[in-house]
Amino acid sequence: MLKMESDCSIKLTSCSTEVQKADTVLESQEYTLLLPGFGHFIRMMDAGGSISVSLVLTLFSIIFIMVWKSIRQPSKLPPGPLSLPFLGSALHLDSKNMVQSIIKPSKTYGPVFMLYFGSQPVLVLCGYEAVKEALVDQGDVFSGRGNFSVIRMVSKGYGVAVSNGERWKQLRRFSLMTLRNFGMGKRSIEERIQEEVQFLVEEFRKMKELAFDPTFFFSKAVSNVICSVVFGNRFDYEDQKFLTLLQSFNEAFRFLSSFWGQLLSHFPRIIRPLPGPHKRFFHNDKVVKRFLKGYIRDHQATLDPSDPRDFIDCFLIKMQEESENPTSEFTMKNLVATTLDIFAAGTETVSTTLRYGLMILLKNPDVEEKVHQEIDRVIGQSRPPCMEDRNKMPYTEAVIHEIQRFVDIFPMNLPHAVTRDTTFRGYTIPKGMDVIPVLSTVLHDQHKFGRPECFDPKHFLDDNGDFKKNDAFVPFSTGKRICLGEGLARMELFLFFTTILQNFTLKAAGNPDLIDLTPEFSGFSNLPRPYKLHLLLRSI
């Protein structure tokens, strides 16, 4: 790892020992900001010419290329930190805290600026106003999917998540229609969620109030909800194939936000051939696709076009209908990729939010107690929660919204792309340019949330204690590329949280004051640190 990082810094770090020995007074902050290491280079020259002639020539060549490149850069693009050849903005980025390092230039350049990932220019948008102006006000122009290289390596551009153009339009339209037909946002899917959360409560009861890690309990339950739509059935919590599938998903999700995941994303051609943890990521992708393909084969063998059972059946029927169309997007590759997209989105996002949410309540027992009181007053103990209860429970609704805002599951969103040449805030943005609308800066916009860095349900309550909406609440993104499963996710979060807190009181396995709510990983997603808790049966 260290050797690879040194190779990526244009061999300047090989001189770091000599630099530290240099004792001259040239400490220009300007040079350090413009070109990290330039001040060190001058000190080395004054220290006795110990640097080699070849390195001098190399360094001056790099400086010349940088200046030449900056002169040639289109003047109507937004400003941004100086970009190095091959490395781009790498010296300004911290792969251990990618989100904050991407946001940091906004303090200098404002809410719209440029970064370079290698030689790839990327437009970065920060704050509610800039993101809304792009994704909503100019929604069609910013509706393209940018180059998310890690996902593209495994999807090859198929599926609804990373596709563009006619493929994306057809697959998204079909997916939305089919999911709605199978109950998305309707009473039928509510009943499936209610049934699944009762299975989960029973599993929690079996723990007999002992401390445990809730990670895979939530993964199994939440995944089963989407499985009932995609595969037509739920899985037993002890099914080994199901557990292997979830384990592969969990590992892949963690990898995408890890140090190696960030390296692979920004330097795919360099990193992919090398040995490392990313090999496990590609192995997990094969495991998941093998699982999906097995289910698709079973569906093909038992398909009844007059009686579709689930999403896979509907897609197979559509494939038959368009079998004579050579340009049809309803192909086996798109079926596998789209099924994977829906399954992934319907599993990890909600389960991670639930896991993070319980952790936050452990840290804030006063908030948990107020939710208990509202549940007892509105629902009681004689029946399970239902969606009709939500409008009568403003505090609980505010807590769930604040959990989503605070945990900020996808801080950088998936990358967008500009579908045609456009003008944005006086800048000329060319067709095809990648765009990062940083959702974290919207969910933490101080103009929209009074105390954005604090967990505070009052962000979603008015002076009378009633629930209030906030336009900057965008955990599912916004505009044309808003999450397909937003309605399902909202329903799941309400029913899971209220049912769990109807039945249990949370207790930390250790000192709750020592709970660290900062993410373990912060990159593609924000993931909570591992923890254990006790679930104590409530008696009213």
Order of alpha helices (4+ residues) and beta strands (2+ residues): alpha-alpha-alpha-alpha-alpha-alpha-alpha-beta-beta-alpha-beta-alpha-alpha-alpha-alpha-alpha-alpha-alpha-alpha-alpha-alpha-alpha-alpha-alpha-beta-beta-beta-beta-alpha-alpha-beta-beta-beta-beta
